Amino acid sequence: MKKVLKFLGFLLLILIIGVAIFYFINNEKLPTGKQGTEADELANKMLSALNYEDYKNTEILEWSFRNEHHYRWIKRENIVIVKWDDKKVHLHLNNPERNFVQNSDSTIVKNPEPKIFKQAQDYFNNDSFWLVAPYKVFDPGTERRIVKHNNKDALLITYTSGGTTPGDSYLWILDDNYKPVSYKMWTKIIPIGGIEATWNHWKKTETGIQLPTQHTIPLFGLEIDMGDVKAMNTKADLLANSILKAINHEAYKNTRYLEWSFGGRRSYKWDKKAHIADVSWDTIRVNLYPNNLDKSTVYFNDKLQEKTDTKIVERAEKLFNNDSFWLVAPHKLFERGIIRSLKKVDGKDALLVKYTVGGTTPGDSYLWILDENNIPKSYKMYVPSMKMDGVPATWEDWITTESSTLLPKNHKFGNGGNLSMGDVKGYN
């Protein structure tokens, strides 16, 4: 028996020594870093790389944590539905007194134990951090420091308040585009400082934000699966659909030909079905094939140019992209690469539309302001390339075309200018 005890004692000693060696090899001291403007600038660059403005506008986030806890976070109302095992807890983060628990048959549990709400809150605090931590670097109670890591700038964030374990610090390691690839952790629940976790499995969601789908902690061989990560703007989509209904978008989809002019300077006839447009200005007419510019032809005084001038074709394409936008932009709310979100204007919902691809200047945004029937009456333009930051323009004198869709005839600007779309027609 004594030999067994001695052997067990020896094993315990070896284990303690092994743990001590593991600790001293892997433990890192918390770096000091420097607070101030440079740290804040680096934090803002990281936010920009992840499309922070779109994150602020995102309505709903869904994810899971290691397939154990499942979440639906309604950000606009700050309500979270947390599911695990047979439990379903509704957390009203701004009004905890409204929290409640549902049974598996969706009935509400009477007099639930208070600890279930704390458990759900703790799960949410931890698991949401693994989803949106990079977006929280300017939260109240955060301190930002710039640190040199492998001869590159890294961002040290310390949470002095909030969450479940205030006092934790995270060193964000960024790539050349300021997108996170990993962070090092100094937390109360992990005794070893500087443990690294990856942030390099990013997914671009339909609201435009970047979210991680999994993480790896190499030192422990641990993987954290975030499940089917989603970000949605359901109310914005409902409003966009209301606009389409108001301007009879179904009829627009079935309309083959559109005709209009632009300020009396250019005129158009567009075969929507074939996607071919006649673009005319001065003595020039271009038979434009936007999907295959090489097929386009150029006419001077109605005489076909033997060798097509590609610069004129390129100009015609730019003119068509711009001038058609002023006619049909509200009909294009669900095209590829468009992000829709809600904004409040004078206490009413307005639709913010951001173009991430296509057109002449991707990255432009437009805030649609609607009348009582959800027909656009104006928008504010945010066009960085033209230094437009909320420049207003009206959308007025809507007509019902022969094909039954609605299109505008005039626009007015804050400086008193007017843009006429001429004799607008839509027919088959």
DACOR-V493812 format. One record per pair of residues at least 24 apart in sequence whose ideal C-beta (glycine too) atoms are under 10 Angstrom apart, sorted by the first residue. I is the first residue (numbers start at 0). J is the second residue. D is the distance in Angstrom with one decimal. If there is no record, write none. Layout:
I|J|D  I|J|D
This chain:
18|190|10.0  21|191|8.1  21|218|9.3  22|190|7.4  22|191|6.1  22|192|9.7  23|191|9.8  24|191|9.6  25|191|5.5  25|192|8.7  25|193|7.4  25|194|7.6  25|195|9.9  25|218|6.3  26|185|9.9  26|190|8.2  26|191|5.0  26|192|5.3  26|193|6.8  26|194|9.1  27|170|9.3  27|183|7.1  27|184|10.0  27|185|8.1  27|191|8.2  27|192|5.0  27|193|2.9  27|194|8.5  27|195|9.4  28|185|8.8  28|192|6.5  28|193|7.8  29|146|9.8  29|155|8.2  29|157|8.6  29|168|5.8  29|170|8.5  29|183|9.3  29|185|4.8  29|192|6.1  29|193|7.9  30|144|7.9  30|146|4.7  30|147|8.4  30|148|7.9  30|153|8.4  30|155|6.2  30|168|8.8  30|170|6.6  30|183|8.8  30|185|9.1  30|192|10.0  30|193|8.9  31|144|7.4  31|146|7.7  31|155|8.5  32|142|9.2  32|143|8.6  32|144|2.9  32|145|5.8  32|146|4.1  32|147|8.6  32|148|9.9  32|153|8.5  32|154|8.6  32|155|4.5  32|156|9.9  32|157|9.1  32|168|9.5  32|170|8.4  33|143|9.7  33|144|5.8  33|145|5.4  33|146|7.9  33|147|9.8  33|155|9.3  34|142|6.4  34|143|6.5  34|144|5.2  34|145|8.1  34|155|9.3  34|157|9.7  35|143|8.6  35|144|8.5  35|145|7.9  36|145|9.5  37|143|9.4  37|144|9.4  37|145|5.0  37|152|8.0  38|136|9.6  38|142|8.7  38|143|4.2  38|144|5.3  38|145|4.2  38|146|8.8  38|152|9.0  38|154|6.7  38|155|7.8  38|156|9.3  39|136|9.1  39|137|8.2  39|143|5.9  39|145|9.0  39|154|9.7  40|143|9.7  40|145|8.6  40|152|9.7  41|136|9.4  41|143|7.8  41|144|9.5  41|145|5.7  41|146|9.7  41|152|5.7  41|153|8.3  41|154|5.1  41|155|9.9  41|171|8.7  41|173|7.8  41|177|7.4  42|133|9.2  42|136|4.6  42|137|6.7  42|141|8.9  42|143|5.2  42|144|9.9  42|145|9.1  42|154|5.8  42|156|7.8  42|171|8.6  42|177|9.5  43|136|8.8  43|137|8.5  43|143|9.8  43|177|9.1  44|152|9.4  44|154|9.0  44|173|8.0  44|176|8.8  44|177|4.1  44|178|9.5  45|133|6.0  45|134|9.3  45|136|7.0  45|154|6.4  45|171|6.6  45|173|6.2  45|176|9.7  45|177|5.0  45|178|7.3  45|179|6.6  46|133|7.3  46|134|6.9  46|136|7.0  46|137|7.9  46|177|8.8  47|176|9.6  47|177|7.2  47|178|9.8  48|133|8.8  48|173|8.0  48|174|8.5  48|176|5.5  48|177|4.5  48|178|4.4  48|179|8.3  48|201|10.0  48|209|7.8  49|131|9.6  49|133|5.7  49|134|6.9  49|177|8.8  49|178|6.8  49|179|7.9  49|201|8.3  49|203|9.8  49|207|9.7  49|208|6.6  49|209|4.6  49|210|8.7  50|134|9.7  50|203|8.4  50|204|9.4  50|206|8.6  50|207|5.0  50|208|5.2  50|209|6.4  50|338|8.8  50|353|9.4  50|355|9.1  51|133|8.7  51|134|6.2  51|136|9.4  51|137|9.2  51|208|8.0  51|209|9.8  52|207|8.5  52|208|9.2  52|338|9.9  52|340|9.1  52|351|9.6  52|353|8.6  52|364|9.0  53|203|9.9  53|204|8.6  53|206|5.6  53|207|3.7  53|208|4.8  53|209|9.1  53|230|8.4  53|232|9.2  53|338|6.1  53|340|7.2  53|351|9.8  53|353|7.4  53|355|9.4  54|131|7.5  54|133|9.2  54|134|5.0  54|204|9.7  54|206|7.9  54|207|8.4  54|208|4.6  54|209|8.8  54|210|9.0  54|230|8.2  55|134|8.5  55|208|9.3  55|340|8.7  56|206|7.1  56|207|8.4  56|208|9.0  56|232|7.0  56|235|8.0  56|338|8.2  56|339|9.1  56|340|3.5  56|341|7.2  56|342|7.6  56|351|6.7  56|353|8.9  57|131|9.7  57|134|9.7  57|204|7.9  57|205|9.6  57|206|4.5  57|207|8.2  57|208|5.9  57|210|9.6  57|230|5.0  57|231|7.6  57|232|6.4  57|235|9.7  57|338|9.5  57|340|7.3  58|206|7.7  58|230|8.4  58|231|6.3  58|232|4.8  58|233|6.0  58|234|5.9  58|235|6.9  58|236|9.3  58|340|7.6  58|341|7.3  59|206|8.7  59|229|7.7  59|230|7.1  59|231|4.5  59|232|7.5  59|233|6.2  59|234|9.0  60|127|8.1  60|130|6.9  60|131|7.4  60|204|8.7  60|206|9.0  60|208|8.9  60|210|7.7  60|228|8.0  60|229|7.1  60|230|5.5  60|231|8.0  61|130|9.9  61|204|9.9  61|226|8.2  61|227|7.3  61|228|7.2  61|229|4.3  61|230|7.9  61|231|7.5  62|126|7.7  62|127|8.3  62|129|8.8  62|130|5.4  62|131|9.4  62|210|7.5  62|211|9.2  62|212|8.8  62|224|9.7  62|225|5.0  62|226|5.3  62|227|7.5  62|228|4.8  62|229|7.3  62|230|9.3  63|126|8.3  63|130|9.9  63|224|7.6  63|225|6.8  63|226|3.2  63|227|7.4  63|228|8.7  64|122|7.5  64|123|9.6  64|125|7.8  64|126|3.9  64|127|8.8  64|129|6.8  64|130|8.4  64|223|7.1  64|224|8.0  64|225|6.8  64|226|7.4  65|126|8.6  65|129|9.6  65|213|9.7  65|221|9.5  65|222|8.4  65|223|5.9  65|224|5.7  65|225|8.5  65|226|8.5  66|224|6.4  66|225|9.7  66|226|6.5  67|122|8.8  67|126|8.9  67|224|9.7  67|226|9.9  68|119|8.8  68|122|5.0  68|123|8.2  68|125|8.9  68|126|5.5  68|226|9.4  69|126|9.5  69|226|7.3  69|227|9.8  70|119|9.9  70|122|8.5  70|123|6.9  70|126|6.7  70|127|7.2  70|130|8.3  70|225|9.9  70|226|8.8  71|229|9.2  71|231|9.8  72|123|8.0  72|127|6.9  72|130|8.8  72|131|9.0  72|230|9.8  73|231|9.9  73|233|9.3  73|234|9.9  74|131|9.6  74|230|9.2  74|232|10.0  75|232|9.4  75|233|9.9  75|234|7.5  75|341|7.9  79|119|7.8  79|120|8.7  79|122|9.6  79|123|5.5  79|127|8.0  80|119|9.4  80|123|9.9  81|115|9.7  81|116|9.6  81|118|8.8  81|119|4.3  81|120|8.4  81|122|5.9  81|123|5.8  81|126|8.7  81|127|10.0  82|119|9.3  82|122|9.9  83|118|8.6  83|119|8.2  83|122|6.9  86|111|9.4  86|115|6.8  86|118|8.5  86|119|7.8  87|119|9.4  88|115|6.2  88|116|6.6  88|118|8.1  88|119|3.9  88|120|8.7  88|122|8.8  88|123|9.1  89|116|9.6  89|119|8.8  90|116|7.0  90|119|5.7  90|120|6.2  90|122|9.7  90|123|6.5  92|120|8.3  92|123|8.3  95|120|8.5  117|163|9.6  120|163|7.9  121|162|9.5  121|163|5.3  121|164|9.7  122|163|9.5  123|163|9.4  124|161|8.6  124|162|5.1  124|163|4.5  124|164|8.5  125|162|8.4  125|163|6.5  125|164|8.8  125|188|9.0  126|223|9.2  126|225|8.5  127|162|9.7  128|158|9.5  128|162|7.2  128|163|9.1  128|167|9.3  128|169|9.2  129|196|8.4  129|198|9.1  129|211|7.3  129|213|9.6  129|214|6.3  129|223|6.2  129|225|6.7  130|210|6.1  130|211|6.8  130|212|9.8  130|214|9.9  130|225|6.2  130|226|9.8  130|228|7.2  130|230|9.9  131|208|8.8  131|210|7.4  131|211|9.1  131|230|9.9  132|156|8.3  132|158|9.9  132|169|7.0  132|171|8.6  132|179|8.6  132|182|7.7  132|198|8.1  132|211|9.1  133|169|9.6  133|171|7.0  133|173|9.7  133|178|8.8  133|179|5.4  133|182|8.8  133|198|7.3  133|209|8.5  133|210|9.6  133|211|8.9  134|208|8.0  134|209|9.6  134|210|9.5  135|161|9.0  135|162|9.2  135|169|9.9  136|169|9.2  136|171|7.9  138|162|9.0  140|165|7.2  142|168|8.6  143|171|9.9  144|168|9.0  144|170|9.0  146|170|6.2  146|171|9.3  146|172|9.9  146|183|9.8  148|172|6.1  148|173|9.3  148|183|8.2  151|175|8.9  152|177|9.2  153|179|10.0  153|181|9.9  153|182|8.8  153|183|8.5  154|179|8.8  154|182|8.9  155|182|9.6  155|183|9.0  155|185|9.2  156|182|8.5  157|185|8.5  158|186|9.7  163|187|9.2  163|188|8.9  164|188|6.4  168|192|8.9  168|193|9.9  169|196|9.1  170|195|8.9  171|198|8.0  172|197|9.5  172|198|8.4  172|199|9.8  173|198|9.6  174|199|8.5  178|209|7.5  179|209|9.2  179|211|8.6  181|214|8.8  181|215|9.0  181|216|9.8  181|217|9.3  182|214|9.5  184|216|8.9  189|216|9.5  189|219|9.6  191|218|8.0  191|219|9.7  193|218|9.5  194|218|5.8  194|219|7.8  194|221|9.9  196|221|8.6  196|223|7.7  197|222|9.4  197|223|9.3  200|224|9.7  200|225|8.4  200|228|9.7  201|228|9.7  202|227|9.7  202|228|5.6  202|229|9.1  202|230|9.1  203|230|9.4  203|355|9.3  204|228|7.1  204|229|6.5  204|230|3.7  204|231|8.0  204|232|9.9  204|338|9.5  205|229|7.7  205|230|6.5  205|231|6.6  205|232|7.8  205|236|9.4  205|337|9.9  205|338|7.6  205|339|9.2  206|230|4.3  206|231|6.6  206|232|5.3  206|235|8.7  206|338|6.0  206|339|8.4  206|340|6.9  206|353|9.8  207|232|9.4  207|336|9.5  207|337|9.6  207|338|4.3  207|339|9.7  207|340|8.5  207|353|6.8  207|355|6.6  208|338|9.2  232|338|7.8  232|339|5.7  232|340|5.1  232|341|7.1  232|350|9.9  232|351|9.5  234|339|9.5  234|340|9.0  234|341|5.7  234|348|7.6  234|350|9.9  235|332|9.6  235|338|8.8  235|339|4.2  235|340|5.0  235|341|4.8  235|342|9.3  235|348|8.5  235|349|10.0  235|350|6.3  235|351|7.7  235|352|9.0  236|332|9.0  236|333|8.2  236|339|6.0  236|340|9.7  236|341|9.8  236|350|9.6  237|339|9.8  237|341|9.6  237|348|9.6  238|332|9.4  238|339|7.9  238|340|9.8  238|341|6.7  238|348|5.9  238|349|8.5  238|350|5.2  238|367|8.8  238|369|8.0  238|373|7.4  239|329|9.2  239|332|4.5  239|333|6.7  239|337|9.0  239|339|5.2  239|341|9.9  239|350|5.9  239|352|7.9  239|367|8.7  239|373|9.7  240|332|8.3  240|333|8.3  240|339|9.9  240|373|9.5  241|348|9.8  241|350|9.2  241|369|8.3  241|372|9.2  241|373|4.5  241|374|9.8  242|329|5.9  242|330|9.1  242|332|6.5  242|350|6.8  242|352|10.0  242|367|7.0  242|369|6.8  242|372|9.8  242|373|5.3  242|374|7.5  242|375|6.6  243|329|7.7  243|330|7.2  243|331|9.9  243|332|6.5  243|333|7.8  243|373|9.1  244|372|9.8  244|373|7.5  245|329|8.9  245|369|8.1  245|370|8.7  245|372|5.5  245|373|4.3  245|374|4.8  245|375|8.5  245|397|9.6  245|405|7.6  246|327|9.6  246|329|5.7  246|330|6.8  246|372|9.6  246|373|8.6  246|374|6.2  246|375|7.7  246|394|10.0  246|397|7.5  246|399|9.6  246|404|6.8  246|405|4.1  246|406|8.0  246|407|9.3  247|330|9.5  247|399|7.6  247|400|9.2  247|402|9.1  247|403|5.7  247|404|5.0  247|405|5.5  247|406|9.9  248|329|8.3  248|330|5.6  248|331|9.7  248|332|8.6  248|333|9.2  248|404|7.2  248|405|8.8  249|403|8.7  249|404|8.3  250|330|10.0  250|399|8.8  250|400|8.0  250|401|10.0  250|402|5.6  250|403|4.0  250|404|4.1  250|405|8.3  250|425|8.1  250|427|9.9  251|327|7.4  251|329|9.3  251|330|4.8  251|331|9.7  251|400|8.8  251|402|7.7  251|403|8.8  251|404|3.9  251|405|8.0  251|406|8.2  251|425|7.5  252|330|8.2  252|404|8.5  253|402|6.9  253|403|8.6  253|404|8.3  253|425|10.0  253|427|7.2  254|327|9.8  254|330|9.5  254|400|7.1  254|401|8.8  254|402|4.0  254|403|8.2  254|404|5.5  254|406|9.3  254|424|9.7  254|425|4.7  254|426|7.1  254|427|6.5  255|402|7.8  255|425|8.8  255|426|7.4  255|427|4.8  256|400|9.9  256|401|9.5  256|402|8.3  256|424|7.4  256|425|7.1  256|426|5.4  256|427|7.0  257|323|8.0  257|326|7.0  257|327|7.4  257|400|8.3  257|402|8.9  257|404|9.1  257|406|7.7  257|423|7.9  257|424|6.9  257|425|5.3  257|426|8.4  258|326|9.8  258|400|9.7  258|421|8.2  258|422|7.1  258|423|7.2  258|424|4.2  258|425|7.9  258|426|8.3  259|322|7.8  259|323|8.3  259|325|8.7  259|326|5.4  259|327|9.3  259|406|7.7  259|407|9.6  259|408|8.7  259|419|9.4  259|420|4.8  259|421|5.4  259|422|7.4  259|423|4.8  259|424|7.3  259|425|9.2  260|322|8.5  260|326|9.9  260|419|7.4  260|420|6.6  260|421|3.1  260|422|7.2  260|423|8.6  261|318|7.8  261|319|9.8  261|321|8.1  261|322|4.1  261|323|9.0  261|325|7.0  261|326|8.5  261|418|7.5  261|419|8.3  261|420|6.8  261|421|7.4  262|322|8.6  262|325|9.3  262|410|9.5  262|416|9.5  262|417|8.6  262|418|5.4  262|419|6.2  262|420|8.4  262|421|8.4  263|418|9.6  263|419|6.5  263|421|7.0  264|318|9.3  264|322|9.2  265|315|9.3  265|318|6.0  265|319|9.0  265|321|9.6  265|322|6.1  265|421|9.4  266|322|9.4  266|421|6.9  266|422|9.2  267|318|8.8  267|319|7.0  267|322|6.6  267|323|7.1  267|326|8.4  267|420|9.7  267|421|9.0  268|424|8.8  269|319|7.9  269|323|6.8  269|326|9.0  269|327|9.1  269|425|9.8  271|323|10.0  271|327|9.2  271|425|9.1  271|427|9.9  272|427|9.1  276|315|8.2  276|316|9.2  276|318|9.8  276|319|5.5  276|322|9.8  276|323|7.8  277|315|9.6  277|319|9.8  278|311|9.6  278|312|9.4  278|314|8.9  278|315|4.4  278|316|8.3  278|318|6.0  278|319|5.5  278|322|8.4  278|323|9.8  279|315|9.2  279|318|10.0  280|314|9.0  280|315|8.5  280|318|7.3  280|322|10.0  283|308|9.2  283|311|6.5  283|314|9.0  283|315|8.1  284|315|9.1  285|311|6.4  285|312|6.1  285|313|9.9  285|314|8.3  285|315|3.8  285|316|8.5  285|318|8.8  285|319|8.6  286|312|9.5  286|315|9.1  287|312|7.0  287|315|5.0  287|316|6.3  287|318|9.1  287|319|6.0  288|312|9.0  288|316|9.4  289|315|9.3  289|316|6.1  289|319|6.7  289|320|8.0  289|323|9.6  292|316|6.5  316|359|8.4  317|358|9.6  317|359|5.5  317|360|9.9  318|359|9.6  319|359|9.7  320|357|8.6  320|358|5.3  320|359|4.8  320|360|9.0  321|358|8.5  321|359|6.4  321|360|9.3  322|418|9.7  322|420|8.6  323|358|9.9  324|354|9.6  324|358|7.2  324|359|8.9  324|363|9.5  324|365|9.3  325|392|8.6  325|394|8.7  325|407|7.8  325|410|6.4  325|418|6.8  325|420|6.7  326|406|6.0  326|407|7.0  326|408|9.5  326|410|10.0  326|420|5.9  326|421|9.8  326|423|7.1  326|425|9.5  327|404|9.1  327|406|7.1  327|407|9.3  327|425|9.5  328|352|8.2  328|354|9.7  328|365|7.1  328|367|8.7  328|375|8.4  328|378|8.1  328|394|8.4  328|407|9.3  329|365|9.6  329|367|7.1  329|369|9.7  329|374|8.4  329|375|5.1  329|378|8.9  329|394|7.4  329|397|9.8  329|405|8.5  329|406|9.1  329|407|8.5  330|404|7.6  330|405|9.0  330|406|8.5  331|357|9.2  331|358|9.5  332|367|8.4  334|358|9.6  336|361|7.3  338|364|8.7  339|367|9.6  340|364|9.5  340|366|9.8  342|366|5.9  342|367|9.4  342|368|9.5  342|379|9.5  344|368|5.6  344|369|9.3  344|377|9.8  344|379|8.5  347|371|9.6  348|373|9.8  349|375|9.8  349|377|9.7  349|378|8.7  349|379|8.6  350|375|8.7  350|378|9.0  351|378|9.7  351|379|9.1  351|381|8.7  352|378|8.5  353|381|8.4  359|384|8.7  360|384|4.9  360|385|7.9  363|387|8.4  364|389|9.6  365|392|9.4  366|391|9.2  367|394|8.5  368|393|9.4  368|394|9.1  369|394|9.8  370|394|9.8  370|395|9.9  370|397|9.7  374|405|7.1  374|407|9.5  375|405|9.7  375|407|8.0  376|407|9.8  377|410|8.8  377|411|8.7  378|410|9.5  380|412|10.0  390|414|9.5  392|416|9.1  392|418|7.7  393|417|9.3  393|418|9.4  396|420|8.7  396|423|9.1  397|423|9.6  398|423|6.1  398|424|9.2  398|425|8.9  399|425|9.0  400|424|6.2  400|425|3.3  400|426|6.8  401|425|6.3  401|426|4.3  401|427|8.0  402|426|5.3  402|427|5.7
